[in-house]
Amino acid sequence: MAYAIGHISGCHLNPAVSIGLWAGGRFPAKQLPGYIIAQVLGGLSAACVLYLIASGKADFVAGGFAANGFGEHSPGGYSMMSALICEAVLTAMFLIVILGATDKRAPAGFAPIAIGMCLTLIHLISIPVTNTSVNPARSTAVALFADGSWATSQLWLFWLAPIVGAVIATALYRFIAEEKK
């Protein structure tokens, strides 16, 4: 997607990333609300398409619909604290890769590869813990399709942790990548 739409919108598909880039001075605050609304609507559109496809199977049951969760709704039974730490740390690492790969001092043209590989690794690590969020728009979209209200009642964590992780990453990146004069 970064190669496909990066030149149009910066490929902002994730509210935590947009907020992190804003915190790092790389994105204007006045554009945040519109981007976040569009990201959530994009996530809902994708979830609708997935629902329409999945519900075409005769024995389809929505179940958790890949919603993020902790405690009894974590794929591996991880606690709320584990989920919070996992999502914050992995989102922070994601932002550090994004900030580094898109830094004006980084080699041009390779950012989408580094970012995509990082996101793949994040999924491999966190699917057993939370079903992987690091993207509040994605979490919101599938939570609305999950059976029962458990997914929406746990949704706060999947907004809070990625945003906190993104802001921490921005501060850390500024510290470690500051240009020496």
N, C-alpha and C positions, 0 to 999 in steps of 0.2 A: 504494500500500500504506500509506503514511503516513496518509492520510485514513481508510483502512479499518480499520487495527489500531493506529494510533498511540495512541489513547486506552486501549488494552488493555495493550500492552507497550512503548510508546514506539517501536514498529516497529523493534526491534533485530533485524536480520537479518544482522549482520556482526560477527564477533568483534573486528575492529580498531576499529570504532566503539564497541562496548561497552567495550573496554579504554581507548580514548581518553576516553570519558565518565567512566569510573572515575578515570583519571589527573587529570581536570579537576574531580573532586569532585562530579560529577553522577550518579554511579551507585554503589551500594554493592558493596564487594568481595565480600561473602558471596553475592551473586547472580550473580557472573561465571561460576563453573563451570557452573551450571545453564543459563544463557543460551547459553554457548558450545557446550555439548553439544546443546542444542535447535537452535542455528543450523546446526551441522554435520549433524544429523539432518534438518533441513528442507532443506538443500542436497542431501543424498543422496536424499531423497524426490523433489525436483524433477528431479534427474538421472535417476532411475529412470523417471519419467514421460516425460521427453524421449527416453530410450533406447527405451522401449516404442513411442513414436510413430515415431521415426526407423527403428527396426528393422522396421517394417511395410512398408517399401519393398523391393521385390524385390532390388535391387542394393546394399543397405545394407552399408557397411563402417564399423566404429566409428572407425577412424583415430585422430586426436587428440581427437575429441569436444569441441572447443573448449577443450581443456586449455591452461593457461598454460605458456609456455616461453620459454627464451632460447637463444642460439646457433642451432644448426640447427633448433630447435623454435620459434623466434620467427617469426611470420608474415613479418617483414621482415628476418630474419637478424641481429637486434640481439644484442649481447654480454650476458653476465651482468651486468656493471657498468651498462650502459644500462638493463637490466630493473630492477635494484635501485634505481637513481636514479629511474626513471620511476614505479615503484610506490610508493616512499616519498614522493616529492614530490606525486604526484597524490592519494594517501591523505591527506597532510597538508592539501592544499587542500580536500579533501572534508570533513575534520573542521573546518577553519576555517569553512566555510560552514555546517555543522551547528551548531557552537557559536554562531556569530553569528546564524543564523536562529532558533535556539531560545532565545537570550538573553532574559531577562525584559524587557529594554529594546527588543527588536525588535517590530515590528508583529505582532499575533497573527493566526494563521490562514494566513500565507503561507509558513511554513517548508517544507511539503512541495513547494511549487512551486520554491523556490530549490534545495532539496536534489535534487529530481528533475532539474532543468535542469543542475545541476552534475555529477551522475552521468552524464547524457547526454554532456556535453562531455568528461568523463574517458574515456568509451568511444571517442568519436571520435578522441581523441588517442592512446590507448594500445592499441587493437586491433592496429595494425600492429607495435607493439613487443613486446607480451607476450600478446595476446588478452584483455587487461584482467582484472586481478584486483581489487585494492583490497578484496577480501573473501576471507579465508582459507577460509571455509566453502564458498563457491562453487568456489574452486580445488581444495579437497579432493574435493568431490563429483564433478566431471568428471574429475579425475585418475584416479579409481578405475575409470572406464569407458574410458579411453584404451588403445589397443593398446600392448602392451609396458610396460616399467617406467620409461621415460624421464620420464613426467609425475610419477610419485610420487618419483622421484629428484631432481627439480627443485622439488618442492613446498615445501621449506624456505624458499626465497626468497619464496614467495607467502604465507608466514606472517610471516616476519621483516620484510620491507620494509613491508607495511601497518601492522604493529604499531608499528614504529619511527616511521614517518610520523605515525601517530595521536598518539603520545606527544609527539613534537616539536611537532606542531600545538597540542596542549593548552598546552604551555609558552609557545609563541609567542602564542596567543590570550590567555592570562592577562596577558602583557606588554602587548600592544597594546590590550586591551579593559578593562584595570583601571579601575574607577570612580575618578574623581578626587574627593577629599574637600575 
